[in-house]
Amino acid sequence: MPGQGGAPIGSRPLRIALLTYKGNPFCGGQGVYVRHLSRELARLGHQVEVIGAQPYPVLDEDDDHPGSLRLTELPSLDLYRQPDPFRTPKRDEYRDWIDALEVATMWTGGFPEPLTFSLRARRHLRARRGDFDVVHDNQTLGYGLLGDLGAPLVTTVHHPITVDRQLELDAAATWQRRYSVRRWYAFTRMQKRVARRLPSVLTVSGSSRQEIVDHLGVRQDRVHVVHIGADTDLFSPDPSVPQVPGRIVTTSSADVPLKGLVFLVEALAKVRTEHPDAHLVVVGKRPAEGPVAQAIERYGLEGAVEFVKGISDAELVDLVRSAEVACVPSLYEGFSLPAAEAMATGTPLVATTGGAIPEVAGGDGETCLAVPPGDAGALAAGLGRLLGDPELRARLGAAGRERVLRHFTWARAAEGTVAHYREAIARAAGPGGTPAPNPAAAPPAAADGAAPESCVPTSVTGVYPEGRATC
């Protein structure tokens, strides 16, 4: 396939459109992924344009490649912004039928952003046909991304959101709560339909790969693992940062069952019977109510659990360095950046075996202490063991950093991702440069064998008002 200046597509720098419907780099893995991957792609010499909605991504321009990285804002109505989440827009804020769909979906208990962002992105990309060699979607999986976007599509699925949905349903105590969860996560039906028709899906771990096959029904040969990683220059050991005795640090961006924070709070209460100075610092928002808030009150831990949010990268790194132990108590993770980042600083880790966490954290007693998910007693035992054994902390901390340096860096992630970009471009060109059929271009067959549905709606009528994403 010819490229700019006659150079073959296999050797020249690429023009990449990187889509993200949520780009907060401090809350949730998707924003972190876009920030670090875009930087490393630019460092490889590619032209990267991040196209995103609120909260907009923060990008790290590479001084050695000025102008290689840019942000294009594709605004939503930002219905969930603080301090007024679930707001109703004023009349003059409406621009088109997609805005009306966004509000109507919110009013009926759904989360519209994956669908509405995909429709806006489709319109934007079609108007700029020829500007990009490849389009990379960061887990939007919306109907608007099916069909001809003007360039081959590669999609990253960190893990199927159906996992989050099931965990929240399992934790729902009333039928009203279960109904609300089902409505909020209704977009997973759309994501299943879209994912099954994608020619190339990237994911971040072998565990997530199998979940995508099992939950979304994507063919195994279309799902490829490209491990992500930590910024090992930023997340690095620094002996000048004093450790705070008894400090345990964890990251929990949302008070949802998936993160397992309630089990860590219960474990802390047990640990403090033998280590009275043990205390927990949570990088995330303090919940005003819910299981975590109730557990803190029940165990009398108001002075032993601190929540911090809105801190800078440097402050976050120093916080992790200051801890005697880092902990990942999640019931499930598609990768676990907090585990990789803690290990990169040389901070010893206690982590569950939920989802892909063992792929990142490594073997029990070798690079971390591993415990079963949802087991507060096992968490307490691991935390207490590390707090009482400085030599074990030092050994696991050093081994953890070495593991991250070998396997989980953003430079490696960018190189692996580019290889799949070039495969997608070559596949789209077909033998001898002839355009090949696009499996995402035909209407999807209905699961029950009925007539196919229209993938990309042209009016509000008949559109599936689906969606939710966790931050």
HELIX and SHEET records of a PDB file:
HELIX    1   1 GLN A    4  GLY A    6  5                                   3    
HELIX    2   2 GLY A   29  ARG A   43  1                                  15    
HELIX    3   3 ARG A   91  GLU A   93  5                                   3    
HELIX    4   4 TRP A   97  TRP A  107  1                                  11    
HELIX    5   5 GLU A  113  ALA A  127  1                                  15    
HELIX    6   6 TYR A  143  LEU A  145  5                                   3    
HELIX    7   7 ILE A  161  ALA A  171  1                                  11    
HELIX    8   8 TRP A  175  TRP A  184  1                                  10    
HELIX    9   9 PHE A  187  ALA A  195  1                                   9    
HELIX   10  10 GLY A  206  GLU A  211  1                                   6    
HELIX   11  11 ILE A  212  LEU A  216  3                                   5    
HELIX   12  12 GLN A  220  ARG A  222  5                                   3    
HELIX   13  13 PRO A  257  LYS A  259  5                                   3    
HELIX   14  14 LEU A  261  VAL A  271  1                                  11    
HELIX   15  15 PRO A  291  ARG A  298  1                                   8    
HELIX   16  16 ASP A  313  SER A  322  1                                  10    
HELIX   17  17 LEU A  337  ALA A  344  1                                   8    
HELIX   18  18 ILE A  357  ALA A  361  1                                   5    
HELIX   19  19 ALA A  376  LEU A  387  1                                  12    
HELIX   20  20 PRO A  390  HIS A  407  1                                  18    
HELIX   21  21 TRP A  410  ALA A  429  1                                  20    
HELIX   22  22 PRO A  431  GLY A  433  5                                   3    
SHEET    1   A 7 LEU A  69  GLU A  73  0                                        
SHEET    2   A 7 GLN A  47  GLY A  52  1                                        
SHEET    3   A 7 ARG A  15  THR A  20  1                                        
SHEET    4   A 7 VAL A 134  ASN A 138  1                                        
SHEET    5   A 7 LEU A 153  THR A 156  1                                        
SHEET    6   A 7 VAL A 201  THR A 203  1                                        
SHEET    7   A 7 VAL A 223  VAL A 225  1                                        
SHEET    1   B 6 VAL A 305  VAL A 308  0                                        
SHEET    2   B 6 HIS A 279  VAL A 283  1                                        
SHEET    3   B 6 ARG A 247  THR A 251  1                                        
SHEET    4   B 6 VAL A 325  VAL A 328  1                                        
SHEET    5   B 6 LEU A 349  THR A 352  1                                        
SHEET    6   B 6 LEU A 369  VAL A 371  1                                        
END                                                                             
